[in-house]
Amino acid sequence: MRESMAAGRQVSDHPGRLTAHLGNTGSEKFTEAAEHFISSWGYGMGRLVKDADLIADRLQQTADGYAGTDEQVADSMRGGTATGGSGASQGPVTAWVQAHVIEPTGIDDLSRDIDDTWKSVFG
């Protein structure tokens, strides 16, 4: 999203680069109209860029939150804690998954081929 706003940011931050090309249009009215359009367009692009940056920031926060939650879930499925502790505080579901899925299949052994792991779990 940030990359897609690069052109809008240029229009907003540097409108003079566009108006500099209007010097020899042959019509003062046309030049004034074009300058007004570029000024208005630059203002609008600036507002759009600010909104896009805000959205991109919020999306990044959301993605970071999901990644953190995913890591916590994965860690709890391995029997640990999010801080890297032991599995001493496992609940009954986590203990069952550890004993009946993770250990027999080696699901958290990253050296195994993922396809083989899925086949061993789901047949």
BELDA-V385790 format. One record per pair of residues at least 4 apart in sequence whose C-alpha atoms are under 7 Angstrom apart, sorted by the first residue. I is the first residue (numbers start at 1). J is the second residue. If there is no record, write none. Layout:
# BELDA-V385790
i=<I | I>
j=<J | J>
This chain:
# BELDA-V385790
i=<1 | 1 | 1 | 2 | 2 | 2 | 5 | 5 | 6 | 7 | 8 | 8 | 8 | 8 | 9 | 9 | 9 | 9 | 10 | 11 | 11 | 11 | 12 | 12 | 12 | 12 | 15 | 15 | 15 | 15 | 16 | 19 | 22 | 25 | 27 | 28 | 29 | 30 | 31 | 32 | 33 | 34 | 35 | 36 | 37 | 38 | 39 | 40 | 41 | 42 | 43 | 44 | 45 | 46 | 47 | 48 | 49 | 50 | 51 | 52 | 53 | 54 | 55 | 56 | 57 | 58 | 59 | 60 | 61 | 62 | 63 | 64 | 65 | 66 | 67 | 68 | 69 | 70 | 71 | 72 | 72 | 73 | 74 | 75 | 75 | 75 | 75 | 76 | 76 | 76 | 77 | 77 | 77 | 78 | 79 | 79 | 79 | 79 | 80 | 80 | 80 | 80 | 81 | 81 | 81 | 90 | 90 | 91 | 92 | 93 | 94 | 95 | 96 | 97 | 97 | 98 | 98 | 99 | 100 | 101 | 102 | 102 | 102 | 105 | 105 | 105 | 107 | 113 | 114 | 115 | 116 | 117 | 118 | 119>
j=<5 | 52 | 56 | 6 | 53 | 56 | 9 | 49 | 10 | 11 | 12 | 45 | 46 | 49 | 13 | 45 | 46 | 49 | 14 | 15 | 42 | 45 | 42 | 43 | 45 | 46 | 19 | 38 | 39 | 42 | 20 | 35 | 31 | 31 | 31 | 32 | 33 | 34 | 35 | 36 | 37 | 38 | 39 | 40 | 41 | 42 | 43 | 44 | 45 | 46 | 47 | 48 | 49 | 50 | 51 | 52 | 53 | 54 | 55 | 56 | 57 | 58 | 59 | 60 | 61 | 62 | 63 | 64 | 65 | 66 | 67 | 68 | 69 | 70 | 71 | 72 | 73 | 74 | 75 | 76 | 82 | 77 | 78 | 79 | 80 | 81 | 82 | 80 | 81 | 94 | 94 | 97 | 98 | 98 | 87 | 90 | 94 | 98 | 84 | 85 | 86 | 87 | 85 | 86 | 87 | 94 | 95 | 95 | 96 | 97 | 98 | 99 | 100 | 101 | 102 | 102 | 103 | 103 | 104 | 105 | 106 | 107 | 108 | 117 | 120 | 121 | 117 | 117 | 118 | 119 | 120 | 121 | 122 | 123>
